[in-house]
Amino acid sequence: MSFCVFHLFCDSIVYLVVLSGCLFFFFKQKTAYEMLRSLVGSEMCIRDSTKIHRPNFTKTDIEEVIDEALIKTFGSGRFSGVAYEVNTPENLEEIEADRSYLVEAFWHLFVNACESMQGKGVLEVDVALHPHYLIVDVIDSGKGIPDDEIKDIFNPFYTSKVRGAGLGLSKVYMIIEEHGGFITVNSAVGKGTRIRVFLSRKRAAKGVSLPPAEVSRGR
């Protein structure tokens, strides 16, 4: 359902651009035309970022997922000023998941955390077990998220960066939702952020309602 909403949103942008072109032609509404026309690039970005295959659920080792996402994050040397540590319990069980999707989700989370620390700090990844969920905390010591923005971070186009469409966290939300999980966020300005990912230890039966994403303030 969430992916369908994205495609409807994209189509709406296209229609608005066409309408704005007509307005420009007949009424010389240049400002409106240019504003909506500039969304074409973002619309194409959404289409690319939401192209998905049906999740391929197989037995997946979350430690391997985290390791691969860390390599993808730090391999380029872009965040050489950031240290990271990973804490996992012994004899961690595998879960039913789409490995490639989870790697992508945690890569987005790790990059977002590193960017919030402006290239200097410590990224902490903690794994724990709950009776129904495998829990992964992604903790940074960055700038934090203001209270009036924290509820919007998973929305399309939300971003605190000067450049970029802000689609990474939206895709994280969709991927985790597809895995029968949800996300909570704790953040304090000037102290950092903890994003907690809940992944179902057993695939939820079709039609079962799971808790929605939650947000909370303070750490």
C-alpha positions as a printed Julia matrix, in Angstrom:
219×3 Matrix{Float64}:
  0.0     0.0     0.0
  2.74    2.48    0.92
  4.45    1.96   -2.45
  1.17    2.64   -4.3
  0.81    5.93   -2.44
  4.27    6.96   -3.65
  3.4     6.25   -7.29
  0.13    8.19   -6.99
  2.12   11.05   -5.49
  4.54   10.96   -8.42
  1.71   11.03  -10.97
  0.17   14.0    -9.17
  3.41   15.95   -9.56
  3.44   15.26  -13.3
 -0.13   16.54  -13.63
  0.76   19.67  -11.66
  3.72   20.37  -13.91
  1.51   20.09  -17.01
 -1.08   22.38  -15.43
  1.59   24.89  -14.45
  2.81   24.9   -18.07
 -0.66   25.85  -19.24
 -0.86   28.6   -16.62
  2.49   29.94  -17.76
  1.37   29.98  -21.42
 -1.95   31.72  -20.78
 -1.26   33.84  -17.72
  2.55   34.17  -17.63
  2.6    32.71  -14.1
  6.35   32.2   -14.3
  6.97   31.69  -10.57
  4.44   28.88  -10.22
  5.65   27.25  -13.41
  9.3    27.27  -12.42
  8.54   26.04   -8.91
  6.55   23.04  -10.11
  8.87   22.4   -13.03
 11.75   22.05  -10.56
  9.9    19.13   -8.99
 10.33   17.03  -12.14
 13.83   16.03  -11.07
 12.55   15.03   -7.64
  9.67   13.13   -9.2
 12.11   11.11  -11.29
 14.19   10.52   -8.18
 11.13    9.13   -6.4
 10.38    6.79   -9.29
 13.95    5.47   -9.21
 14.07    5.13   -5.43
 10.76    3.28   -5.18
 11.36    0.73   -7.92
 11.09   -2.51   -6.0
 10.94   -6.21   -6.52
  8.76   -8.43   -4.4
 10.69   -9.09   -1.18
 12.52  -12.41   -1.27
 12.35  -13.7     2.3
 15.11  -16.14    3.25
 16.99  -17.01    6.42
 19.13  -13.94    7.08
 21.94  -13.25    9.54
 21.47   -9.72   10.88
 25.17   -9.46   11.8
 26.11  -10.04    8.16
 23.55   -7.45    7.08
 25.02   -4.88    9.47
 28.58   -5.68    8.39
 27.7    -5.26    4.72
 25.88   -1.99    5.37
 28.89   -0.68    7.34
 31.27   -1.6     4.52
 29.0     0.21    2.08
 28.93    3.25    4.38
 32.62    3.53    5.25
 34.26    1.88    2.23
 34.61    5.1     0.26
 36.44    6.87    3.08
 33.83    9.61    3.12
 33.27    9.21    6.87
 36.84    8.5     7.93
 36.42   10.76   10.96
 33.61    8.6    12.36
 34.33    5.55   14.51
 31.79    2.78   14.92
 31.09   -0.05   17.3
 28.71   -2.99   17.0
 27.3    -4.88   19.97
 25.4    -8.13   19.44
 24.34  -10.95   21.75
 25.87  -14.4    21.36
 24.14  -17.12   19.32
 21.95  -14.62   17.52
 19.24  -16.37   15.54
 18.55  -15.78   11.87
 15.34  -14.08   10.78
 13.18  -14.33    7.67
 14.08  -11.26    5.63
 15.11   -9.87    2.27
 18.84   -9.42    2.82
 19.41   -6.84    0.07
 16.55   -4.66    1.31
 17.8    -4.75    4.89
 21.34   -3.86    3.8
 19.92   -0.88    1.93
 17.79    0.19    4.92
 20.68    0.1     7.39
 23.0     1.77    4.9
 20.58    4.71    4.72
 20.4     4.82    8.51
 24.19    4.7     8.92
 24.79    7.4     6.31
 22.13    9.6     7.88
 23.76    9.14   11.31
 27.25    9.94    9.99
 25.99   13.04    8.2
 24.28   14.27   11.36
 27.67   14.08   13.13
 29.25   16.13   10.32
 31.9    13.47    9.78
 33.16   13.29   13.39
 31.84   11.14   16.23
 30.86    7.61   17.11
 28.22    5.48   15.43
 26.91    2.78   17.76
 24.89   -0.22   16.57
 23.32   -2.37   19.27
 21.36   -5.57   18.64
 18.99   -7.07   21.23
 16.23   -9.65   21.39
 12.59   -9.15   22.35
 10.1   -12.05   22.62
  8.61  -11.06   19.24
 11.24   -8.82   17.68
 14.9    -8.51   16.88
 15.83   -4.94   17.82
 18.59   -2.89   16.21
 19.53    0.5    17.68
 21.4     2.97   15.49
 22.82    5.65   17.78
 24.73    8.78   16.82
 26.21   11.7    18.74
 25.13   14.23   16.16
 23.11   17.41   16.18
 19.78   15.76   16.96
 16.36   16.49   15.51
 14.15   19.41   16.64
 10.88   18.43   18.33
  8.78   20.04   15.62
 10.53   18.0    12.89
 10.89   14.56   14.45
  7.41   13.45   13.39
  8.21   14.22    9.74
 11.56   12.48    9.2
 10.05    9.49    7.38
  7.97   11.67    5.05
  9.02   12.04    1.39
 11.15   15.15    0.77
 11.93   15.72    4.44
 15.6    16.63    4.74
 17.78   18.85    6.9
 20.48   18.87    4.2
 21.07   21.77    1.82
 20.92   19.39   -1.14
 19.07   16.15   -1.68
 15.47   14.99   -1.95
 15.29   13.41    1.52
 14.01   10.05    0.29
 16.38    7.74    2.2
 14.49    7.52    5.48
 11.17    7.19    3.64
 12.49    4.08    1.95
 13.81    2.75    5.27
 10.31    3.07    6.71
  8.78    1.17    3.79
 11.37   -1.61    3.9
 10.94   -2.19    7.63
  7.16   -2.09    7.25
  7.42   -4.74    4.52
  9.29   -6.93    7.03
  6.48   -6.74    9.59
  8.42   -4.32   11.74
  8.3    -0.73   12.92
 10.6     2.08   14.02
 10.88    4.38   17.02
 12.97    7.55   17.21
 14.45    9.24   20.27
 16.35   12.48   19.74
 17.6    15.51   21.6
 19.02   18.59   19.93
 22.75   18.87   20.55
 23.0    15.35   21.99
 22.16   12.92   19.2
 19.59   10.45   17.95
 18.67    6.83   18.48
 16.68    5.11   15.79
 15.35    1.76   17.0
 14.35   -0.78   14.37
 12.03   -3.64   15.33
 12.2    -6.63   12.97
  9.74   -9.45   13.43
 11.48  -12.65   14.58
  8.8   -14.6    12.75
  7.04  -13.42    9.63
  3.65  -11.94   10.48
  0.62  -13.71    9.08
 -1.16  -11.84    6.32
 -3.68   -9.39    7.73
 -2.11   -9.22   11.2
 -1.9    -5.66   12.47
  1.47   -4.63   13.85
  2.35   -1.49   15.84
  2.94    1.58   13.64
  6.11    3.63   13.62
  6.48    5.62   16.8
  8.43    8.72   17.71
  9.51   10.03   21.08
 11.58   12.95   22.28
 14.63   12.99   24.5
 17.22   10.28   24.88
